[in-house]
Amino acid sequence: MNSKVYLRGILPIVLSCFLFLEPAFSQTKVTVQGIVKDEQGGVLPGASVTVQGSKQGTVADEKGAFSLSVETGQTLLINYLGYQPKTYAVTKTENITISLEPQENTMNTVVVIGYGTQKKSSVTGSVAKLSNDNLNQIPVSRADQALAGKLAGVQIQTTDATAGAAPVIKIRGAASITAGTNPLIVIDGYPVPTDLSAVDMNNVESIEVLKDAASAAIYGSRGANGVILITTKSGKNGKTVVGLNTAAGFKDVYRRLDFPTLSQWADHVKSVNNGNLSPEIIAAQQYDVPLDPQDIVFRKGAFQNLQANVSGGSDNVKYYVSGEAVFDKGVIVTNDYKRYGGQANVDITPNKKWKIGISLTPSYTVQQTPNYKIHDLLRSFATWLPLYATESISQATGLPVGNLVHQRAFDPAANTRYKGINLSATANNNGYANLYGIDNTTYTVKTLANANVQYNFTEALSLKVSGGAFINNSRNEFFQKSWATRDPFLQGSAVAQASTRGTLANTQTIDVLNENILNYTKSFGKHDLNVIAGFTAQSTKISSSNSAATNFATDDIPTLNAGTLSSLSSTEERSALASVLFRANYAYDNKYLLSVGSRWDGSSRFGQDNRWGYFPSASLGWRVSNEGFYPKEAFVNDLKIRASYGATGNNNIGNYRAFANVNTVGAILGDATSLGFNSSFYDNPNLGWERSFSFNAGADLAFMKNRFTLTVDAYRSTTKDLLFFLPINTITGSNGVWTNVGEVENQGLEIELGAKIIDQENFKWSVSANGATNKNKVKALGNSNSIIGVGDPKRPNYFLAQVGQPLVQFYGYEYDSDIEVGGNFWPTNVHSDRVIARDINNDGVVNDLDRVVLGQPTPKFTWGLTSNLKYKDFDLSFVFQGAQGASVFNADPNYYETQFSATGTSAYLSLPANLQAKTKYKTESRYAIEDASFIALRNLNVGYTLNAKWLSAIKASNLRVYVSTANLWYKFAKGYSSYNPEGVNEYTDDPLKNGYQRGSAPVTRNITFGINANF
């Protein structure tokens, strides 16, 4: 038996031996036998079972079983450390099962801190813990999507709302310019080089986030952007428990935009054009079949998952094995996501000296995504044209009846059969052809395997050696059919067949890790000491191959051998990381807490003269409430203050950046052209670590006897020696050099509040809330004071990084007024793609000198609110999430309003010369800047748990049915005009151009019905 369990149970056993000697005066005695279990059906050996109001009691044995002789009418009180107490009224002799629920918001919660665990009451860094109470019931296909709104300072941004797409995760803001801002993901102790797509939330036990440098420094070179620790479920001592989790539901587009019909546009033109219609509208009316493009592009989606697991074990072997399948049918046609996966965790303890752990997480995903973004799909339709050609359209254009209708068919320059006025508003392909005529599917196989052996030299000293591998094989297949050509009159022809194209891209990642950790834990007197020291080595190999073909013989055979091979390439790259780590946690009298740590990392990605980085950390804590002078009955019954300082690093710049890379180039020598090589960037043997130095001050409070908890953290983090590509004049023969220049600062405040508002046996209500602010500032940019980035060169937009200002700001012209389109009024919904900009310096022209800051993409405040209510067998929970103060550079209106028609683009030419000099593209002005704030009811969950009578009838230990929704209510900011304010989907790999949105997938409303059961 576990020694801690034994110690918890020995006192009640001794007491019960004396209590049974007392005489009994009750005339009605009954015997109650039972088993104490946790919420998952695992047994709880050592649980205390006492008679309320007396000294009589016992403890559960190693199988969680107990037997107690009591009087009818008495009440049993069942307790277990870390779980909420439960009472049971005795009425007769019977066998019962008591299920305890985890204790929430207690300072005794155990958190994972990296290479170990620690009680929350002893943690001196900023660590947030999220237990998987009902995260697996949120109707999303990825584990990371379920975290939205749950943790202060952790921003989960749904930049791409298509099925299976990964959200963007930022912890305490962006700390880098070109070295990436994604946090490190650690699954069961293994730092994986990808995201959370392989993890099923049903298999997750808890999630911890290391936010400050003192906590994340143990991961050294990769902890600059924070660390997310995933702990999967493991088996528990007791009989085998079979679990079943299944859910199915549907989803739909939350918001639809208004695309005016031809008749609506005609009414508008009459109102502004003296009751007259333009010739184009009159011509189009003979073909008018109203069409909403959204009816073609969007559909009702569906969601389904099924997970089954088996767990159990004995003192020597514990196991947890599961398998799952997820099917996510997106709201955009041809967008589908499927995942099949599993989890196997086995813990073997043959004796007190040895402990063996084996973990396996395989997954297989199939993700089909549209090749075009929403704006390209929607703007290619005309609201006055049907999807397929009618008889009248066929006679006018020559398109066969039933053929897809392309707007270009109504352009005399593109279609000699059409003799009428030009009605085409775009040369873009028909959106239906772009959706159904192109297949873009990615197949991914991931396997995370890890094994460890721990040898206990003594009760205090142990050595844990682990080895594992992460293997990721990805294959993307792309094929464009002949009828998906832009020219409607080439369908089925030899020319169209030549336009067919296909690609095949394979990528394989093999990551191997070895860790050797020595752990010393000892308590002597009032002193508690935990020391770890270790060595780790990780090696990564990435191989890729790409091939392409054109001129396929038929649309029915998409494999590349059916076409003419046009290109072939392959690459291979390797990287390695070696680390030495150390951490010591010390506590005196459970009052004074100290933690110091160090990590030395050597990375192959840096120059030969600067490969090793040193990342120290230190943190202090004081449990004020444990002092003798602290009032025992104080309102704040538990108070801890803490402070930390530490360094973390970032090496996420790709491989070989410290070495001169060469590309093949052509050179003309006389009359001949020869191949040669040109340096893409120079080598830099001194290229080294990007380092972040972070200070964190915080306090953890519990008051009113732990019914309320409060955590407050204030931080300031400075990232120095930014990994930055410094461009140089190409006359030197190279584009630039990678170097360490610049400095960025993040500072903010985080608050987490928990409350047990009602805590009765039949009625419980708890609430947790979190809020965070983050202010980002550029401190230095090398020899420059500012950097102006340019987005889309066709419709330019500008981003500004300036010393003393936020890392990214939108930059451009102040909007003054619209440009009225002349009497043409065509096509429907047309506006000029330019506006009249404001002359800031009043020099009579609008030029670069008139550009100003227009906004910034980082929220000033993010927050979340979670409520859990339970009344008898019914429960209700919800999560609100919000972000305020951010702006988005929204290019969508420019596409939907102008459609790039000649009328819209040339309208400014009719202006007087003095106004023409003040015109700028909409995308260059404040016109394109919109408020990205939002409030969302991220999840609403209503459930019913069957009572003991029904459970006994179906031989189940637990069964709950529920209905869950996602984004049931979503509040957009006033003035936001598109589908998803979080949908920042352009330049996502460039932090200096953050905040640009173009054709983002829409927010969806999901409704799911599910069952959780244990047998």
LINBEL-V273109 format. One line per field, one symbol per residue. ss: DSSP state (2 for helix, 1 for strand, 0 for the rest). phi: phi as a letter, one per 40 degrees, with the letter a starting at -180 (. if undefined). A space follows every 10 residues. Layout:
ss=???
phi=???
This chain:
ss=0022222222 2222222220 0000000011 1111111000 0010000111 1000001110 0000111111 1000111110 0010011110 0001111110 0100000001 1100001112 2200001111 1000222000 0002222000 0001111000 0000000111 1000000000 0001111001 1100000000 2221111111 0022222222 2200001111 1100000111 1111111111 1110000000 0222222222 2200000022 2222222000 0022222100 1111111111 1110001111 1111111110 0100011111 1111111100 0001111111 1111111100 0002222220 0000000100 2222222000 0001002222 0000000000 0000000000 2222220111 1111111111 1111110000 1111111111 1111111111 0222000222 0002222200 1111111111 1111111111 1111001111 1111111111 1111111111 0000000002 2201111111 1111111111 1111111100 0111111111 1110000000 0111111111 1112220000 0000011111 1111111111 0000000000 1111111110 0111111111 1100000001 1111111111 1110000111 1111111111 0011111002 2200011111 0011111111 1111111110 0011111111 1111111111 1001011111 0000000111 1100000011 1110111100 0000000000 0001111000 0000000222 0111100000 1111111111 1001111111 1111001111 0222222200 0222222222 0022220011 1222122211 1001111111 1111100222 2222000111 1111111111 1100000000 0000010000 2220011000 0001111111 11110
phi=.dcccccccc cccccccccc cccbbccbbb bbbabbbccc gccbcgccbb ccgaccaabc cccgcaaacb ccgcbcbbba dgbccabacc bacabbbbbc bdccfbccdc bcbgfibacd cbcbbcbbbb cccacccccb cbcccccdgc bcgbcbbccb cccgccccbb bfgcbabbbg bcccbbbfgb cccbbccccc cccccabbbc bcccccccbf cbccbgbbbb bccbcbcicc bbbbbaaaaa aaccbbccbc cccccccccd cbbfgbbcdc ccccccbcbd bcdccccbac caaaaabbab aiibccbbaa baaabbbbcc ccdgbbbbbb aaabbbbbbc accbabbbbb bcabbbbbbc cbcdcccccc cbcbbccbcc ccccccbgcc dgcdcbcccb bdccbcccbc ccbcbacccd cccccccbbb bbbbbbbbba babbbccacc babbbbaaab bbbbbbbbab cccccccccb cgcccccccc aabbbbbbbb bbbbbbbcbb babagcbbbb bbaabbabbb bbbaabaaab fccaccbccc ccbbcbaaaa baabaabbab baabbbbbff bbbabbaaab bbbccbccca ccbbbcaaab abcdcccccc dcbcdccabb baaaaabbba bcbgcgccbc bbbcbbbcbg cbbbcabbcc accacccbcc bbbbbbbaab bbbffgcbba bbbbaabbbb fdcacccbcc ccgaciacab agabbbaabb bbbbaccbbb cbababbbba aababbacca bgcbcabbcb cdccbcabbb bbdgbddbbc bibccbacbc ccccfaccgc bccbbccccc cfcgbbadcc cbcbiacccc abaabbbbbb bfcbaaaabb baabgcbbcc cddcccccff cccccbcccc cddccdcbca cdccbcdccb cccabbccab bbbbbccdcc cccbfbcaab babbbbfcbb ccccgcbbca ccccbbfccb dcbchcbagc cccbbbbbba bbabb
